């Protein structure tokens, strides 16, 4: 049986059409999501497998994308071990008592299958529903540095001043934090694959806040260990971060099958920077806010830069913005399927 186009593109193989999905495709831009979701923490919605399954499938039905991404969040494994994290609507993850001293390491116990039974329950349901169309489910986690930034800062930050302070003032404690987060991340990813996820994306969303030296010293080693920890599973892996143009070459050594390219970097240039392997991206999400014609024009530019060589997964260069009109994304999917040429036999 041939593998789906998304999986083949991740492996740099020929495809029937260029595959497309959107980061944050499940969520606030969909009226059917807002209707289901109600108020309250997103973590409550994630804890309900029937609801989380339905939200995962909504964008697949509406857009006809080539992959589903699990409705979950990067802080879910930390909440599952009782670290004390919530996600505040309109703001993001907030930690009541941030990670600050060696004593806080005790709060980072290993993650067990039981802790995330709600997540794997959702994966089971989604995989069963997607079987009929052979649509792959992407599992995901936050990379240790990006997750640590929330645990240490306690809230979303623009400066990353607290976590950079920790790195440089107490590198031993910082390393111990990474050592605790790596096995939690690996187990979270492995559990999703055990239950049927067919690819994994690691979000190192805020790696772009680091200098090259900081990235190499403080973020890259843990990221490598995460990819080593899932390598035997044989599923394609994707590494993505925002504002990472200056460190893409370093990120490409972490061990993922595919490199996510954010929208700041032209896709052809990004592909050169990562050494020519498969890439995912990179339509500017803001170009999807002014109607289908402007979005199509920007999508054509991405397709032009993707060229004809195999190994392009079309995506946005970061997540769908909440105010995006879903019909614009429908138009982008139709265009990519009709006009994408990368690896099309
Ligand atoms: O992509 C998808 O559709 C799958 C679901 C998904 C969510 N979060 C659901 C969500 C994924 C892949 C994530 C990953 C995630 N979460 C990242 C990495 C991706 C990226 O954007 O760089 C990060 C940094 C987080 C942490 C987080 N969670 C933030 C910054 C926010 C936004 C806060 C806000 O409300 O603006 C969240 C909340 C969140 N996670 C929402 C969704 C659909 C929106 C809030 C809600 O519906 O309650």
Boltz pocket constraint, residues with backbone or C-beta under 6 A from the ligand:
constraints:
  - pocket:
      binder: B
      contacts: [[A, 22], [A, 23], [A, 24], [A, 25], [A, 26], [A, 27], [A, 28], [A, 37], [A, 40], [A, 41], [A, 42], [A, 69], [A, 70], [A, 71], [A, 72], [A, 73], [A, 74], [A, 75], [A, 87], [A, 88], [A, 89], [A, 90], [A, 91], [A, 92], [A, 93], [A, 140], [A, 203], [A, 205], [A, 319]]
      max_distance: 6.0
